[in-house]
Amino acid sequence: MAEQRQGVSGWWRAATIALLVLASIAAAAGASMFAQFQAQIEHVQSQLKATAQVKYIAVLFDDKQVPAMLVTMNLQDNEMQIQRLNAVTEGREDSMQLWALSEGDPVRSLGVIGSKAKTLRLPATERDFASATTLAISVEDKGGARPGNGPRLPYLFKGSVIQKAL
């Protein structure tokens, strides 16, 4: 009778070792791909966070209905950006002041435009814009209207507030 071999053949051992090596390489590749995927997600999230989320927009017009100012509200930074669209600036003894108007509520000051720059930023919250239907700019004495006082009328520029869908 022929002698029966006991144990595992050399081919099975070689195949097992080869499969273990392949499984190790696949696991390493999977872990590397997962790390790259997480890095890409973090990169996209940082880009999204850096992108302004403008929710409120207002174009303020002069008395001839020519655009004079563009006001946008950035929710992420709690600030509004004011961009001059014309060459009108205040005099040396004057300041321009931005006002929020809403039906049934008193006029609220949103701040004094303290720079003659083409674009400037002022602090603001969504609450400042949530009930406002119109924004307007008046010319006030240097430094703006005193607290508790309303604006001088008529308004220099005026426009409706538009709430953008996000």
C-alpha positions as a Markdown table, in Angstrom:
| # | Residue | x | y | z |
|---|---|---|---|---|
| 1 | Met | 0.0 | 0.0 | 0.0 |
| 2 | Ala | 1.1 | 3.4 | -0.8 |
| 3 | Glu | 2.1 | 5.6 | 2.0 |
| 4 | Gln | -0.5 | 8.4 | 2.6 |
| 5 | Arg | 0.9 | 11.9 | 3.1 |
| 6 | Gln | -0.3 | 13.7 | 6.1 |
| 7 | Gly | -0.3 | 17.5 | 6.3 |
| 8 | Val | -0.8 | 20.3 | 3.8 |
| 9 | Ser | 0.8 | 20.3 | 0.4 |
| 10 | Gly | 3.4 | 22.9 | -0.5 |
| 11 | Trp | 1.0 | 24.4 | -3.1 |
| 12 | Trp | -1.7 | 25.1 | -0.5 |
| 13 | Arg | 0.9 | 26.8 | 1.8 |
| 14 | Ala | 2.2 | 29.0 | -1.1 |
| 15 | Ala | -1.4 | 29.9 | -2.1 |
| 16 | Thr | -2.3 | 30.7 | 1.5 |
| 17 | Ile | 0.7 | 33.0 | 1.9 |
| 18 | Ala | 0.0 | 34.7 | -1.4 |
| 19 | Leu | -3.6 | 35.3 | -0.4 |
| 20 | Leu | -2.5 | 36.7 | 3.0 |
| 21 | Val | -0.1 | 39.1 | 1.2 |
| 22 | Leu | -2.8 | 40.2 | -1.2 |
| 23 | Ala | -5.3 | 40.7 | 1.7 |
| 24 | Ser | -2.7 | 42.8 | 3.5 |
| 25 | Ile | -2.1 | 44.9 | 0.4 |
| 26 | Ala | -5.9 | 45.3 | -0.1 |
| 27 | Ala | -6.3 | 46.4 | 3.6 |
| 28 | Ala | -3.5 | 48.9 | 3.3 |
| 29 | Ala | -4.9 | 50.3 | 0.1 |
| 30 | Gly | -8.4 | 50.5 | 1.6 |
| 31 | Ala | -7.0 | 52.4 | 4.6 |
| 32 | Ser | -5.1 | 54.8 | 2.4 |
| 33 | Met | -8.2 | 55.4 | 0.2 |
| 34 | Phe | -10.3 | 56.1 | 3.3 |
| 35 | Ala | -7.7 | 58.6 | 4.6 |
| 36 | Gln | -7.6 | 60.3 | 1.2 |
| 37 | Phe | -11.4 | 60.4 | 1.2 |
| 38 | Gln | -11.5 | 62.0 | 4.7 |
| 39 | Ala | -8.9 | 64.6 | 3.6 |
| 40 | Gln | -11.0 | 65.5 | 0.6 |
| 41 | Ile | -14.1 | 65.8 | 2.7 |
| 42 | Glu | -12.3 | 68.2 | 5.1 |
| 43 | His | -11.0 | 70.2 | 2.1 |
| 44 | Val | -14.5 | 70.6 | 0.7 |
| 45 | Gln | -15.9 | 71.5 | 4.1 |
| 46 | Ser | -13.2 | 74.2 | 4.5 |
| 47 | Gln | -14.0 | 75.6 | 1.1 |
| 48 | Leu | -17.7 | 75.6 | 1.9 |
| 49 | Lys | -17.0 | 77.4 | 5.2 |
| 50 | Ala | -14.9 | 80.0 | 3.3 |
| 51 | Thr | -17.7 | 80.7 | 0.8 |
| 52 | Ala | -19.9 | 83.5 | 1.8 |
| 53 | Gln | -23.5 | 82.5 | 2.5 |
| 54 | Val | -25.3 | 85.7 | 1.4 |
| 55 | Lys | -28.9 | 85.6 | 2.6 |
| 56 | Tyr | -30.1 | 89.2 | 2.3 |
| 57 | Ile | -29.5 | 91.6 | -0.6 |
| 58 | Ala | -30.6 | 95.1 | -1.2 |
| 59 | Val | -29.8 | 97.5 | -4.1 |
| 60 | Leu | -30.3 | 101.1 | -3.0 |
| 61 | Phe | -31.3 | 103.5 | -5.7 |
| 62 | Asp | -31.0 | 107.3 | -5.9 |
| 63 | Asp | -33.9 | 109.6 | -6.7 |
| 64 | Lys | -33.5 | 108.9 | -10.4 |
| 65 | Gln | -33.7 | 105.2 | -9.8 |
| 66 | Val | -30.1 | 104.6 | -10.7 |
| 67 | Pro | -28.3 | 102.0 | -8.5 |
| 68 | Ala | -26.2 | 103.7 | -5.9 |
| 69 | Met | -25.3 | 101.0 | -3.2 |
| 70 | Leu | -25.3 | 97.2 | -3.0 |
| 71 | Val | -25.8 | 95.8 | 0.5 |
| 72 | Thr | -25.4 | 92.1 | 1.2 |
| 73 | Met | -25.6 | 90.2 | 4.5 |
| 74 | Asn | -23.1 | 87.3 | 5.1 |
| 75 | Leu | -24.6 | 85.0 | 7.7 |
| 76 | Gln | -21.3 | 83.2 | 8.4 |
| 77 | Asp | -19.3 | 86.2 | 9.4 |
| 78 | Asn | -22.2 | 88.3 | 10.9 |
| 79 | Glu | -21.4 | 91.2 | 8.7 |
| 80 | Met | -22.9 | 93.2 | 5.9 |
| 81 | Gln | -20.9 | 94.3 | 2.9 |
| 82 | Ile | -21.7 | 97.7 | 1.4 |
| 83 | Gln | -20.5 | 98.4 | -2.1 |
| 84 | Arg | -20.7 | 101.9 | -3.7 |
| 85 | Leu | -22.1 | 101.7 | -7.2 |
| 86 | Asn | -21.7 | 105.5 | -7.9 |
| 87 | Ala | -19.3 | 108.3 | -7.0 |
| 88 | Val | -21.4 | 110.0 | -4.4 |
| 89 | Thr | -19.5 | 110.5 | -1.1 |
| 90 | Glu | -20.3 | 112.4 | 2.0 |
| 91 | Gly | -18.8 | 115.8 | 2.7 |
| 92 | Arg | -16.1 | 116.5 | 5.4 |
| 93 | Glu | -18.7 | 117.4 | 8.0 |
| 94 | Asp | -21.2 | 114.7 | 7.0 |
| 95 | Ser | -21.6 | 110.9 | 7.4 |
| 96 | Met | -23.8 | 108.5 | 5.6 |
| 97 | Gln | -25.9 | 106.3 | 7.8 |
| 98 | Leu | -27.7 | 103.1 | 6.9 |
| 99 | Trp | -31.2 | 102.5 | 8.2 |
| 100 | Ala | -33.5 | 99.5 | 8.3 |
| 101 | Leu | -37.2 | 100.2 | 7.8 |
| 102 | Ser | -40.0 | 97.8 | 8.5 |
| 103 | Glu | -43.7 | 98.3 | 8.6 |
| 104 | Gly | -45.0 | 99.1 | 12.0 |
| 105 | Asp | -41.6 | 99.2 | 13.7 |
| 106 | Pro | -39.4 | 102.3 | 14.4 |
| 107 | Val | -36.5 | 103.0 | 12.0 |
| 108 | Arg | -33.3 | 101.2 | 13.2 |
| 109 | Ser | -29.8 | 102.3 | 12.5 |
| 110 | Leu | -27.5 | 99.6 | 11.1 |
| 111 | Gly | -24.4 | 101.7 | 11.3 |
| 112 | Val | -22.5 | 104.7 | 10.0 |
| 113 | Ile | -20.6 | 104.3 | 6.7 |
| 114 | Gly | -17.3 | 105.6 | 8.0 |
| 115 | Ser | -15.2 | 105.1 | 4.9 |
| 116 | Lys | -15.1 | 106.5 | 1.5 |
| 117 | Ala | -13.9 | 103.2 | 0.2 |
| 118 | Lys | -15.7 | 101.5 | -2.7 |
| 119 | Thr | -16.4 | 98.4 | -0.5 |
| 120 | Leu | -16.7 | 98.3 | 3.2 |
| 121 | Arg | -18.0 | 95.9 | 5.9 |
| 122 | Leu | -20.1 | 96.6 | 9.0 |
| 123 | Pro | -21.1 | 94.2 | 11.7 |
| 124 | Ala | -24.7 | 92.9 | 11.4 |
| 125 | Thr | -26.8 | 90.0 | 12.5 |
| 126 | Glu | -29.6 | 88.2 | 10.7 |
| 127 | Arg | -31.9 | 89.8 | 13.3 |
| 128 | Asp | -31.0 | 93.2 | 11.8 |
| 129 | Phe | -32.4 | 92.1 | 8.4 |
| 130 | Ala | -35.1 | 89.6 | 9.3 |
| 131 | Ser | -37.9 | 92.1 | 9.7 |
| 132 | Ala | -36.5 | 94.9 | 7.5 |
| 133 | Thr | -38.4 | 95.4 | 4.3 |
| 134 | Thr | -36.4 | 98.4 | 3.1 |
| 135 | Leu | -32.9 | 99.8 | 3.6 |
| 136 | Ala | -32.2 | 103.5 | 3.3 |
| 137 | Ile | -29.2 | 105.8 | 3.6 |
| 138 | Ser | -29.4 | 109.3 | 5.0 |
| 139 | Val | -26.8 | 112.1 | 5.3 |
| 140 | Glu | -26.2 | 112.9 | 8.9 |
| 141 | Asp | -23.8 | 115.1 | 10.9 |
| 142 | Lys | -20.3 | 113.7 | 11.2 |
| 143 | Gly | -20.5 | 110.5 | 13.2 |
| 144 | Gly | -24.1 | 109.8 | 12.5 |
| 145 | Ala | -27.4 | 110.5 | 14.2 |
| 146 | Arg | -27.5 | 110.6 | 17.9 |
| 147 | Pro | -28.9 | 107.4 | 19.5 |
| 148 | Gly | -32.6 | 107.7 | 19.9 |
| 149 | Asn | -32.9 | 110.2 | 17.0 |
| 150 | Gly | -34.2 | 109.2 | 13.6 |
| 151 | Pro | -32.6 | 110.0 | 10.3 |
| 152 | Arg | -32.8 | 113.3 | 8.4 |
| 153 | Leu | -35.3 | 113.0 | 5.6 |
| 154 | Pro | -35.5 | 112.6 | 2.7 |
| 155 | Tyr | -33.3 | 109.6 | 2.2 |
| 156 | Leu | -30.4 | 109.9 | -0.2 |
| 157 | Phe | -30.7 | 106.2 | -1.3 |
| 158 | Lys | -33.4 | 103.6 | -0.7 |
| 159 | Gly | -34.1 | 100.0 | -1.8 |
| 160 | Ser | -36.0 | 96.8 | -0.9 |
| 161 | Val | -34.5 | 94.0 | 1.1 |
| 162 | Ile | -34.6 | 90.7 | -0.8 |
| 163 | Gln | -34.2 | 87.4 | 1.2 |
| 164 | Lys | -32.4 | 84.8 | -0.9 |
| 165 | Ala | -33.2 | 81.1 | -0.7 |
| 166 | Leu | -30.2 | 79.2 | 0.5 |
